[in-house]
């Protein structure tokens, strides 16, 4: 059977879609070139924000109306439960995020309609990869127990579970043996790896390095794998920015000096209501610790505007925190109440127009701040992992430096460009808010 997967949402969903693709290929199915060519189309859904859920469910409805054999997977399925078939009566099957390992069997059985929510992620789904790329996502932590007031992730992805280190190390070794040069470790709050359950046993231990915290120990083990050039991870929480994490950044050159550290607000009142478990001062102390190690350390973040009760003073506190932290990039989201969360019981009292204004103000601030940060890098030499031709200009190639900054460079006519996945040295000759321009050394 020829299949196609449409993915909405975060990197965890991208990883889940890849795992399903790999399992279907292993079961003898083939990837379709387009929807017209596909016999089965699966939509991987997101429910973190209402618009994201509506897009995924709307796309699924269009596919059902077109008479396609259609499956829906992911977070929206878990949130909607059996109501998904009321919304989409022609849907053939629906699978929650912890039951995606069942999809090959569902397709083979042809037992439709069928709802599988699942409680435990199957190991095949956690470790299956499509071969051929030089970059790979690796899930190390599933679920979340943080229970932020606005977030539905704990309800749809379940309790926090850290995979055994031996499984992760074996998975990365296998990926590297198949040509992978860079891995990105995934978790809803990745620095909490190993804190809720025993992720280590004696057989997992790397060579002694003095690390006691689970996540730095995992970085140590992965850094010992020959052929692995880069290690990234997302997403993080400031409570995990410990001295041991900083030492891991310093000791292992494979660990990229970039951290995505969602802040959500710069107001202590809003942070407390959100249940973020840190103050403004604690957050800035974490960022200062990383920048003290390396002033060029790249920090990115998520921010919510228009949270219930957010005043102009609260908003200005967020603006000032973002300048104080000096973020290299920021992702701004307008608050969207999610059913069943604590904040959904509060009045959504910031008008839509005001949310939009605050969104645009922060985006403008970030444009200025990103340009200032990037201009400081002009004249420096960056090690860049080549990714391929630039999407906007095929005469250029594009890649990323260790700070996850996009770097583009010209490829002269007749010049043999770098191969995808290779590390090259580029001198930065120009800077924009989100892109650096380099030239070969």
Rosetta blueprint (number, residue, H / E / L):
1 X L
2 X E
3 X E
4 X E
5 X E
6 X E
7 X E
8 X L
9 X L
10 X L
11 X H
12 X H
13 X H
14 X H
15 X H
16 X H
17 X H
18 X H
19 X H
20 X H
21 X H
22 X H
23 X H
24 X H
25 X H
26 X H
27 X L
28 X L
29 X L
30 X E
31 X E
32 X L
33 X L
34 X L
35 X L
36 X L
37 X L
38 X L
39 X L
40 X E
41 X E
42 X E
43 X E
44 X E
45 X E
46 X L
47 X L
48 X L
49 X L
50 X H
51 X H
52 X H
53 X H
54 X H
55 X H
56 X H
57 X H
58 X H
59 X H
60 X H
61 X H
62 X H
63 X H
64 X H
65 X H
66 X L
67 X L
68 X L
69 X E
70 X E
71 X E
72 X E
73 X E
74 X E
75 X H
76 X H
77 X H
78 X H
79 X H
80 X H
81 X H
82 X H
83 X H
84 X H
85 X H
86 X H
87 X H
88 X L
89 X L
90 X L
91 X L
92 X L
93 X E
94 X E
95 X E
96 X L
97 X L
98 X L
99 X L
100 X H
101 X H
102 X H
103 X H
104 X H
105 X H
106 X H
107 X H
108 X H
109 X H
110 X L
111 X L
112 X L
113 X L
114 X L
115 X E
116 X E
117 X L
118 X L
119 X L
120 X L
121 X L
122 X L
123 X H
124 X H
125 X H
126 X H
127 X H
128 X L
129 X L
130 X L
131 X L
132 X L
133 X L
134 X L
135 X E
136 X E
137 X E
138 X E
139 X E
140 X L
141 X E
142 X E
143 X L
144 X L
145 X L
146 X L
147 X L
148 X L
149 X L
150 X L
151 X L
152 X L
153 X H
154 X H
155 X H
156 X H
157 X H
158 X L
159 X L
160 X L
161 X E
162 X E
163 X L
164 X L
165 X H
166 X H
167 X H
168 X H
169 X H
170 X H
171 X H
172 X H
173 X H
174 X H
175 X H
176 X H
177 X H
178 X L
179 X L
180 X L
181 X L
182 X E
183 X E
184 X E
185 X E
186 X E
187 X L
188 X L
189 X L
190 X H
191 X H
192 X H
193 X L
194 X L
195 X L
196 X L
197 X L
198 X L
199 X L
200 X L
201 X L
202 X H
203 X H
204 X H
205 X L
206 X L
207 X L
208 X L
209 X L
210 X L
211 X L
212 X L
213 X L
214 X H
215 X H
216 X H
217 X H
218 X H
219 X H
220 X H
221 X H
222 X H
223 X H
224 X L
225 X L
226 X L
227 X L
228 X L
229 X L
230 X E
231 X E
232 X E
233 X E
234 X E
235 X L
236 X E
237 X L
238 X H
239 X H
240 X H
241 X L
242 X L
243 X H
244 X H
245 X H
246 X H
247 X H
248 X H
249 X H
250 X H
251 X H
252 X L
253 X L
254 X L
255 X E
256 X L
257 X L
258 X E
259 X E
260 X E
261 X E
262 X L
263 X L
264 X E
265 X L
266 X L
267 X L
268 X H
269 X H
270 X H
271 X H
272 X H
273 X H
274 X H
275 X L
276 X L
277 X L
278 X L
279 X L
280 X H
281 X H
282 X H
283 X H
284 X H
285 X H
286 X H
287 X H
288 X H
289 X H
290 X H
291 X H
292 X H
293 X H
294 X L
295 X L
296 X L
297 X L
298 X E
299 X E
300 X E
301 X E
302 X E
303 X E
304 X E
305 X E
306 X L
307 X L
308 X L
309 X L
310 X L
311 X L
312 X H
313 X H
314 X H
315 X H
316 X H
317 X H
318 X H
319 X H
320 X H
321 X H
322 X H
323 X H
324 X H
325 X H
326 X L
327 X L
328 X L
329 X E
330 X E
331 X E
332 X E
333 X E
334 X E
335 X L
336 X L
337 X L
338 X L
339 X L
340 X L
341 X L
342 X H
343 X H
344 X H
345 X H
346 X L
347 X L
348 X L
349 X L
350 X L
351 X L
352 X H
353 X H
354 X H
355 X H
356 X H
357 X H
358 X H
359 X H
360 X H
361 X H
362 X H
363 X H
364 X H
365 X H
366 X H
367 X H
368 X H
369 X H
370 X H
371 X H
372 X H
373 X H
374 X H
375 X H
376 X L
377 X L
378 X L
379 X L
380 X L
381 X E
382 X E
383 X E
384 X E
385 X E
386 X E
387 X E
388 X E
389 X E
390 X L
391 X L
392 X L
393 X L
394 X L
395 X L
396 X E
397 X E
398 X E
399 X E
400 X E
401 X E
402 X L
403 X L
404 X L
405 X L
406 X E
407 X E
408 X E
409 X E
410 X E
411 X L
412 X L
413 X L
414 X L
415 X L
416 X L
417 X L
418 X L
419 X L
420 X L
421 X L
422 X L
423 X E
424 X E
425 X E
426 X E
427 X E
428 X E
429 X E
430 X E
431 X E
432 X L
433 X L
434 X L
435 X E
436 X E
437 X E
438 X E
439 X E
440 X E
441 X L
